[in-house]
Every structure is written in C-alpha cells, then in structure tokens.
Amino acid sequence: MVVDYIDGHRDRFGVEPMCAVLKDAGVQIAPSTYYAAKTRPPSARSVRVAELVEDIRVAHQANLGVYGARKIHAELNREGVKVARCRVRRLVQPPAPARRDRARPAS
C-alpha cells in the first residue's frame, strides 16, 4: 500500500524524499525496501489466486450468474481445476467491511 502511494507520487517528489517525509509521519519505509518490493516477482499464491478468479468468473458466467460458491467449487473440480471450497468461497464473497473496535461499556 505504501509502495503504491510512492509510485503515484514519485515522478513529482522522488523516492528518497518521500521516504524521509513518510518516516517523519511515522510510516517507516527505506528506499531500498521500496525498490526491493518493485523488483520482487509476484508470489505463487497471488499468481494462483489470479488464475482462480478468472476460472471462477468464467464458471459463474457460464451458469447464467446464478451459481454460488458451493456449486462453482463443484463445477471447477469437474473441469479438473483442483481448489478447496473455502478458497472459492473467499474469492467469491465480496470483502467484508472494516470492523470498528468498540470500547467495552463500563460495568
């Protein structure tokens, strides 16, 4: 997330000055960390998730958009795409809204 922010503004301010300002603001990131994150190849998990999202989208559209996670899981396994039902459910469901921590009431 910080790397994306630096990417969006690096042409205007530069990487090193932005890292210094972010450090003063309490977000520590070294320029070497930024450059390492930019050159790092995508993880195997993120590559697999991208493939699965596409397979899920195709299976969902092929079934008129009415299949839920359970039926999409079964459809993918019939097609030879080995994937766990819990992973399909996680990828099909929209992200949950951020939880707010509430203070406990005084007893």
Secondary structure in CASP SS format (residue, H / E / C, confidence):
PFRMAT SS
TARGET T0000
AUTHOR 0000-0000-0000
METHOD secondary structure of the structure
MODEL  1
M C 1.00
V H 1.00
V H 1.00
D H 1.00
Y H 1.00
I H 1.00
D H 1.00
G H 1.00
H H 1.00
R H 1.00
D H 1.00
R H 1.00
F H 1.00
G C 1.00
V H 1.00
E H 1.00
P H 1.00
M H 1.00
C H 1.00
A H 1.00
V H 1.00
L H 1.00
K H 1.00
D H 1.00
A C 1.00
G C 1.00
V C 1.00
Q C 1.00
I C 1.00
A C 1.00
P H 1.00
S H 1.00
T H 1.00
Y H 1.00
Y H 1.00
A H 1.00
A H 1.00
K H 1.00
T H 1.00
R C 1.00
P C 1.00
P C 1.00
S C 1.00
A H 1.00
R H 1.00
S H 1.00
V H 1.00
R H 1.00
V H 1.00
A H 1.00
E H 1.00
L H 1.00
V H 1.00
E H 1.00
D H 1.00
I H 1.00
R H 1.00
V H 1.00
A H 1.00
H H 1.00
Q H 1.00
A H 1.00
N C 1.00
L C 1.00
G C 1.00
V C 1.00
Y C 1.00
G C 1.00
A H 1.00
R H 1.00
K H 1.00
I H 1.00
H H 1.00
A H 1.00
E H 1.00
L H 1.00
N H 1.00
R H 1.00
E C 1.00
G C 1.00
V C 1.00
K C 1.00
V C 1.00
A C 1.00
R H 1.00
C H 1.00
R H 1.00
V H 1.00
R H 1.00
R H 1.00
L H 1.00
V H 1.00
Q C 1.00
P C 1.00
P C 1.00
A C 1.00
P C 1.00
A C 1.00
R C 1.00
R C 1.00
D C 1.00
R C 1.00
A C 1.00
R C 1.00
P C 1.00
A C 1.00
S C 1.00
END
